[in-house]
Amino acid sequence: MTKEELAALIEEFGRNLPERMTGNEENEILAEFLARFVQTNRPVVVELLRDWLSIRIPQSERKPGDGTREGALWLALRVAEKCALHELRPDVESLIADVRSGKTFLPYYADIIAKYLRGIP
């Protein structure tokens, strides 16, 4: 399985979730779904999540639709934490550094993102 195929499976699964769910609720269900793939396709999951963790949209350049892309980033954080994906710790640390330096998100998000590191060895 490729990361593109995995992303398509996630998208397909996500389309079947109730529309009334919040992003956090969806992420929990999607994280459970992805956890199954960690057991059999860990390198592919890590590769896909690494791509999502690399999303950087400067605050000054935000436009409609960017929230969807950033939603993948938050899902990647949750899966990395839930599945203890130590391979992604440097990626999360890099994201935190970029947030603190103002390259993406507002600076207060750094503390929120840092909480995900607790589950990543």
C-alpha positions in Angstrom: 0.0 0.0 0.0 1.2 3.5 -0.8 0.6 6.6 1.2 -1.7 7.9 -1.6 -3.8 4.7 -1.3 -3.9 5.0 2.5 -4.9 8.7 2.2 -7.7 7.6 -0.2 -8.9 5.0 2.3 -8.9 7.6 5.1 -10.9 10.0 3.0 -13.4 7.3 2.0 -13.8 6.2 5.7 -14.2 9.9 6.8 -16.9 10.5 4.3 -19.1 8.0 6.0 -18.9 9.7 9.4 -21.9 11.7 10.5 -21.7 15.4 9.5 -22.7 16.6 12.9 -19.4 15.4 14.5 -16.8 17.9 15.6 -13.3 17.8 14.2 -12.0 16.4 17.5 -14.7 13.6 17.5 -13.8 12.7 13.9 -10.1 12.7 14.7 -10.6 10.1 17.5 -12.5 7.8 15.2 -10.0 8.3 12.4 -7.1 7.7 14.8 -8.7 4.4 15.8 -9.1 3.5 12.1 -5.4 4.4 11.4 -4.1 2.5 14.4 -5.0 -0.7 12.6 -2.7 0.2 9.7 0.2 1.0 12.1 0.4 -2.7 12.9 0.7 -3.8 9.2 1.9 -0.8 7.3 3.8 1.4 9.8 6.3 2.9 7.3 3.5 4.0 5.0 1.5 5.5 7.9 4.6 7.3 9.1 5.3 8.6 5.6 1.8 9.9 5.2 1.7 11.5 8.6 5.1 13.1 8.1 3.6 14.8 5.0 0.7 16.1 7.0 2.9 17.3 9.8 4.9 19.3 7.3 1.9 21.6 6.4 2.9 25.2 7.2 0.6 28.0 6.2 1.7 31.4 7.5 -1.0 33.3 9.3 -0.8 36.1 6.9 -1.4 33.8 3.9 -4.4 31.9 5.2 -7.3 31.6 2.8 -10.6 29.6 2.7 -10.0 25.9 2.5 -6.8 25.9 4.5 -8.6 24.6 7.5 -9.1 21.3 5.7 -5.4 20.8 5.0 -4.6 21.8 8.6 -7.2 19.3 9.8 -4.9 16.6 8.4 -2.1 18.0 10.5 -4.1 17.7 13.7 -5.1 14.2 12.8 -1.4 13.3 12.3 -0.6 14.7 15.7 -3.4 12.6 17.3 -2.3 9.4 15.5 1.4 10.0 16.4 0.4 10.3 20.0 -2.1 7.5 20.1 0.2 5.0 18.4 3.4 6.3 20.0 5.1 6.8 16.6 8.6 7.8 17.8 9.7 8.3 14.2 7.5 11.5 14.1 8.9 13.1 17.3 11.4 15.3 15.3 8.6 16.3 13.0 6.4 17.4 15.9 9.3 19.2 17.5 10.0 21.0 14.2 6.3 22.0 14.0 6.5 23.5 17.5 9.6 25.4 16.6 7.9 26.8 13.5 4.8 27.8 15.5 7.0 29.6 18.1 8.9 31.4 15.4 5.7 32.6 13.7 6.0 30.6 10.5 2.6 29.0 11.0 -0.4 29.2 13.4 -0.5 31.7 16.2 2.3 31.3 18.8 -0.1 30.0 21.6 -0.7 26.9 19.5 2.9 25.7 20.4 1.8 24.7 23.9 -1.2 22.9 22.5 0.9 21.0 20.0 3.6 20.2 22.6 1.0 18.2 24.6 1.0 15.6 21.9 4.6 14.9 22.6 3.7 13.2 25.9 2.6 10.1 24.0 5.5 10.1 21.6 8.6 8.4 23.1 
